[in-house]
Amino acid sequence: MDANKLDTTDIKIREAVRFDQDRKFNTRVLPADMQRVFKSLKKEYGEDYALCVVFAIRTAIGLHRAWHMTLLTSKILQQLKERFRLRMTWNLGVFRLSFSMSEGEEELFRRVPYDYDSEHQDTFVRTAIALMDNEITVHEALIYQWETEQGIHTAKSGLFLRDFPGRLVLYPVLASTCAVIFFGGDWKDFGIAALCGLATGVVEQILGYFGFGILTDTFVGVTTGLIGGLFYRFGNEDVCLQSVFLGTLYWYFYGTAFVLGILEIIGGELETGVTRFIAVSVKTFVLCLGAGFGMMAVGNATDVWFEQQANCDAGSGIDLTVVWWRVPLYLLCSVAVLGQYRFPVVRYWRALVTMLVGYEVQYRTQNFFFGINQKDALDTAISNVFGCAAAVISACIVSYWLNKFQYLYDIRILNPDHPDANKRLGKTVRQFMHLLVKLELLLGLAHSNDKDRLEMEKKLRREWKKDASQRDIILNEKEHNILVDTIIGTQDMNIWSIMMPALYQLVPGSMIAKLWFGYIFPPKLEETIVEIPETNFNITYYNMNEQDNNVFGGLMVVSTSLALGLMIGFAFVEIFEDIVAAFGCLKPPKHLTPSKLRRAKDRRTGMYSSPVEKENNPASVAAELKKAILSGLKTASQADDVFHAIDVDRSGTLDEEEVAFYMLGAGLSQEQIRGLFGKMDKDQDGEVSREEFRKVIMDVENKALLTPADKKAVQESPSIPIPMAETAVALNIGSYASA
């Protein structure tokens, strides 16, 4: 376990500073059941291992609460498991999480509700990346994680919007702008939706405090229906209730969950995907049903619903194609969404770029195909695909350049002697970022740590000018925290922290609500009278508009097209990167090793694929071993990967049987294995440690022993081989079958 062994290759400041006190994570702040798991694992495997398991579990819980994306959370858990060789499994449901450690000897369960949080989502992923890259210790990771949950690393502007009553300012803005931008409302509908939004926010806060669950959604719907109905009945009956209802309830519909459900089904998580679909469908229906109950207070709800539809017909609202303020109003709506997603205020502009690109592409594509495909849903599908793909591409572009600039800004602290720190571009970026931070501090948007960081940077710069032998840099607890904050902030941005609010704005979640309203208030049948020739009789046909009534069909068109857009967007980015890399046009930053790039790629595309656990497929061990040997083992990390691939029982050592079986399977001859094992097992105790294995397998003098004699694939035999004699004079290979 090397969770506290730091890699200072790109963080030279670690080698030069001392801390006035060591910081260790206090496990007593953990819940009782997690403390029990920690103590049990610590006794059996050691403190570092136990802390890594605790970190993995807390990361999973935090991410699941912050984004509810089971595939991506599983992907990060799998990376942590492989990186630190954790013996644990998990099952991430829509709400219920379960973790099993040490082959089921320890179990832990959690129920995690929806509570979208882009800031925590991004921070938890970056912290996990920094830990996996050995740039922070597991103690630092857990402390930072806990401080993030306590709001210590959130700016005051973010804290105000994070919880009630500050969040109440977001509800009326979101409801009113949605009513106009997405649902054809006019300025009167805008005002009524704002009032409904404020009222539903208060209802949600009060009832949510008492834990009323689905009843909260019911009363949110009732409040919306009651206020809207009263304004309709006593306000000249010129209100489009449909736009008011859909705009107000837009936040509560969780439209992105339908898309996530489709992606989970595609990724093989059928049970989770279907459960998510059903759960969110029920939630949406309850909200619509509540609105219907509220309308009953002003008369016959069905009559009111059909009467108000005349105010919602085409041409009755604002024609957004001719007004100049369509985009500014959409951006205002997006700002409210980012607030609901608890996105850091100083980073709003990052997400707004992606959201605007996706919206404009979707909007213009929809208008282009509307006249061509009026009788089908292809215009909706193609606009969703294009809009979502465009959002993904723009998010990747924004992420790439921001990661580059952030690295140039932070490298002066982390590695003052790095060439990039003293180049003109690096100096220009730092000067610009300093001005930006000072402006944010002036406006009250930045965190106090940003100001302290500027002071610490001056301190380090003064000390670094001294001769290396004369430097004595001591950091206090606050400065230590700033250093960790800088290291974590240097990690690649989590693209999904931007994509989730952008996807929310692309998901017309209220389209599904329209279909539910179609069930609550069944549309009138279309009457067709046909005269029978040469008689005085007529035949009357009554038809139902299938497009308005097909709830499942409309749901699948919207959700699947957006899911396809996500996959197409990421596929385009991957292909583009591979092509330009092949021509040498786009080289990854020097500080990103192949293993870091591989993990980053897995996280980015992991939304539509389940993580594969290598140990679940023992037949692949020999193939992976042969591939590693043929490609050459240049680093200790690669040698350790081979060691752990052979050590399938996770004992921490290799015995004769494991070495013989898998190395023969990789194509090495009995003479080669005899020579290798003899060099590894110097004390002839029949066991080889990781250090012994690494030393021999990386020695260039042993290259001949590591060149497979059999270049073809070797099949593994189900029979148990006879172990080598203690004297290691011969190997019995009669039970191995060669292809």
C-alpha angles and dihedrals in degrees: 000000000000101000091127097040105101127216105219097177092115098018103063091159087076090066093050104045135073127201123227089226138012115248118218127177113251105226090194089081088067122097115267096255092050090049088054091052091047094051093047094049093043091056093050104034108013136262099284092053092047092049091051090054090049090049092050092050094046090047091052093048093046094047093045091053092045100049111356091221103144097184095054093043089051090049092055091044090052091051091051090047093052094041095053099025094240119184098218141112132195144193117211113196128176092273108353123072126189130186128193123194133188095014093310098314090119125035134179130187134195137178109213121187128203114282111147113214118170094181095055090040092057095041095049092051093047091048091052091049092050091050093048089050090051092239093125131027123249088248091055091046094052093044092050091046092052092046089051090055090050091054094245092132095044121098119240090251089057093046090054092055095037097078141010138319090027092052091061090080090064099056100065092043093051095044096048097045092046091051090059103032100044107019108040099250126156129223093279090054087047091060096044091048090051090054091046090049092053092047094048090048090056091046092050092050095049098042093038089057089061092046098241093158114187090010087067089061090048093055092043087058093044092051091051093048093046097050093042092047093050092052090048095049097043100031106070090277092263097125123115098222091184093064092043094050097043093044093049096045094041093101093048096053095075090212093177089065090071090056092046089051091055091048091049091051090049090048092055098258092120098158094049093044095050092044090052090049093052095042095052092042089056091047092051092048092050091053092050092045090051090053088053091052090051092053090056089073090071099045138282103002094204093053091047091050095053093041093054093051089078086066090054099050120118111287095024096093132049117302100231093190092072104038122091095215098063093101096042090050090049090050090051088052090049091050089056090049091052089051090052089050089052091238114173107264095224089057098049092108091062093059095037091062091055094042093050094048092050093046096048093049091047093045096048094043090050092052092047095052097035094086092046100046105034095137098051141039097250093105090058093045097048093044090051092050093049095042095049094044090050090051091052093049093047091047090053092049092049090046093050096053095040091051089051094049093043090053091051090048095049100038092078089065099036099042113008093179094054112121092231090059092065101038120108093249092052092050092047092050092049093049091050093047091049090054091046093050091049090051091049090049090050091052092045093242100112128081119254088242088069091063092045090049091058089053093047090050090057090049093051092046091054093049094044092059089066124087112277091245092055099048116113108172114177119180122201124217094274092049090047088054091050090051091052090045090053093049092050092044090055092062118101116282115257102244092202091064085068098034096056097063089038090053090047090058091049094049110086088207089169090063085074088049089054088057092049090051085054089062095043091048104027111213118249115263117255108243121214121182117200121188117224108232118249092008138087092236132101132200117220118206123197116201132182121220099245094195092058093045102042100097097169094045093052091045092053094047093053099040099040095046091052091047089051090049090056093050094045091049094052092043089054091051092049093049092046092050092049093049097048091042090054089057092044093243097122116039119181117242114276093242091061109088121200091258091052091049091048093052091046091053091049091052093048096050097031094098094087102032132064116235113256118224109214094207089059088070109050091175089070095060096083092044092050090047093051092048091051093048094048093048091051130249108249104158137046089240091059091048090050090051089056091047093052092045089058094040093074094158090056091230093140092239136069121235128202094262095055094047094048096044100048099034091052086049089053091056103261117140126238090253091053093049091046090054095045096047091046090056093045099046098055094156091047094226092136093246130098121203125213092254092050091048093047093049095053100038094050095046108110089212088069094055092111090055090053097050106101111239090202110054092184126087115273121214120224117238124227090219119094113247122231108251120244117264116261089251089057091221096138145008125225107216100165092113095055116091117209122210 
